[in-house]
Amino acid sequence: MSARRKRTGGPMSAAGLISFYEEYEGAIKISPTTVIILSAVFTFIVVMAHILG
């Protein structure tokens, strides 16, 4: 007969990961709108560099 063993170790639970990220305070806080605008400007610059260069 085989004996069943309890799992003592396993992957981190989702609750542990969430609490870790909630405690982290980043130095830079920018809005999603700012990220979209900066991405569009960067894309425009790259496209113009390919056309002109």
C-alpha positions in Angstrom: 0.0 0.0 0.0 1.2 3.5 -0.7 1.3 6.2 1.9 0.0 9.6 0.9 2.2 12.5 1.7 1.2 16.1 2.3 2.7 18.7 0.1 4.7 21.1 2.2 6.0 23.3 -0.6 4.3 24.6 -3.6 4.0 27.7 -5.8 3.1 31.0 -4.2 -0.5 31.7 -3.8 -2.1 34.5 -5.8 -2.9 36.3 -2.6 0.8 36.4 -1.7 1.7 37.9 -5.1 -1.0 40.5 -4.9 0.0 41.7 -1.4 3.7 41.9 -2.7 2.7 44.2 -5.5 0.4 46.3 -3.4 3.3 47.1 -1.0 5.6 48.2 -3.8 5.6 52.0 -4.4 7.3 53.1 -7.6 9.0 56.5 -7.9 7.5 57.3 -11.3 3.7 57.5 -11.6 2.3 58.4 -15.0 -1.2 58.0 -16.3 -2.1 55.6 -19.1 -3.1 58.5 -21.3 0.5 59.9 -21.0 1.9 56.5 -22.0 -0.3 56.3 -25.1 0.6 59.8 -26.2 4.3 59.2 -25.7 4.1 55.9 -27.6 2.3 57.7 -30.5 5.0 60.4 -30.6 7.8 57.9 -30.5 6.2 55.9 -33.3 5.8 59.0 -35.4 9.5 59.9 -34.9 10.6 56.4 -35.9 8.4 56.4 -39.0 9.6 59.9 -40.1 13.2 58.7 -39.5 12.6 55.8 -41.9 11.0 58.0 -44.5 13.6 60.8 -44.4 16.6 58.8 -43.7 
